[in-house]
Amino acid sequence: MSPRKGERRAKRDKPTKARKGPYTSNKGKGKPWDKKGSPSPRKSSDSKSPRDRGDSRDRSGSRPSRVSRDRGDSRGQRPRPQGFRPTRPGDSPSGPRFGGKRSEDRGEKSRFQGVHRIEGKLATKNSSPGYKVYDEKLVKRGRDEYRIWDPYRSKVAAALAKGLKEFPVREGSQVLYLGASSGTTASHIADIAGTVWCVEFSKRMMRELLPVCEKKENMVPILADARHPWEYANSIGDVDVLIQDVAQPDQAGILLNNHDTFGFPEAMLSIKARSINSAMDPKKVFATEIDKLAPRFEILQKLDLAPFEEDHVLVNLRQK
Ligand SMILES: C[S@@+](CC[C@H](N)C(=O)[O-])C[C@H]1O[C@@H](n2cnc3c(N)ncnc32)[C@H](O)[C@@H]1O
């Protein structure tokens, strides 16, 4: 069951713990950043994330404040997704039409906030110009630099390329990312959103994620197990959007547990059939997982990610 309104409000009112570099739930077991050559953990006083600055303006200073962000009105209406426009005539079945050559040349925005189309490819405006996360191509357009977003390396990019109709990540969004790995997708999300809380339980991946979080100051590394959200609950504030990409047998259960704790209104879940049951028909696996979510979430869209990822779907969810 989702948390009751009173409980969620009480949790939101709770002061967020002072942040001291990457959060970890395995105190005393050694930290990946202790290794020689790894970046030292960020101190809360060094951080310039919107949360730590005590305001919610983005790097460009143009982001709407958290208070003014559209979360629905006082009559309890559902927040209206910003940046979403209904499918337009001319959109191809394989994906949305992002604009003609003229807009591509300027790296113009697509229908979704922060998602651009350059040379026919998806891209985000690089919040750390000159810095590459996974050897992606960097493209200059005027004063801005864009990072080409590879749908073969990122399931969120694959979903956008396959015709995602609503993209819950918006400028200023507070995103909880489960299974951040080395930060390939999380870094593109960080180019768009306000804060990205990056949960990853592999120390090896965390070692690769840390330098990315050093460069992208709105990415917060959290060394923890996504199956135990209570371990990082005190390190995280309000969550607007959950993005989950963990190869685990109970993928819907992990999302629901995190929803019990954080009560996010929107989520994108990547389901990998083989991690749940390699013997069962993937379609049955997807249907079983989605059935578990349906009582609590509206299933906005279910996208097969082939040919970018085989036997994967991305499910776009909104809390009922
Ligand atoms: C497929 S990779 C994620 C790729 C990443 N989302 C991207 O697109 O850049 C899955 C990641 O989830 C992590 N993972 C798996 N189970 C986890 C758990 N229970 N808690 C936290 N991370 C987990 C793995 O260590 C791995 O790095």
The ligand as a Gaussian input file, in Angstrom:
#p B3LYP/6-31G(d) Opt

LIG

0 1
 C       22.017000      -2.865000     -16.076000
 S       23.035000      -2.080000     -14.905000
 C       22.437000      -0.428000     -14.887000
 C       22.872000       0.423000     -16.037000
 C       22.517000       1.861000     -15.813000
 N       21.143000       1.996000     -15.413000
 C       22.763000       2.718000     -17.031000
 O       21.929000       2.701000     -17.950000
 O       23.745000       3.420000     -17.062000
 C       22.374000      -2.663000     -13.408000
 C       23.089000      -2.103000     -12.202000
 O       22.280000      -2.342000     -11.077000
 C       23.114000      -2.649000      -9.997000
 N       22.302000      -3.386000      -9.025000
 C       21.786000      -4.630000      -9.146000
 N       21.091000      -4.959000      -8.042000
 C       21.156000      -3.883000      -7.222000
 C       20.632000      -3.603000      -5.943000
 N       19.892000      -4.512000      -5.292000
 N       20.895000      -2.413000      -5.379000
 C       21.646000      -1.499000      -6.029000
 N       22.169000      -1.693000      -7.243000
 C       21.934000      -2.877000      -7.841000
 C       24.237000      -3.453000     -10.616000
 O       25.389000      -3.471000      -9.794000
 C       24.437000      -2.743000     -11.939000
 O       25.433000      -1.776000     -11.840000

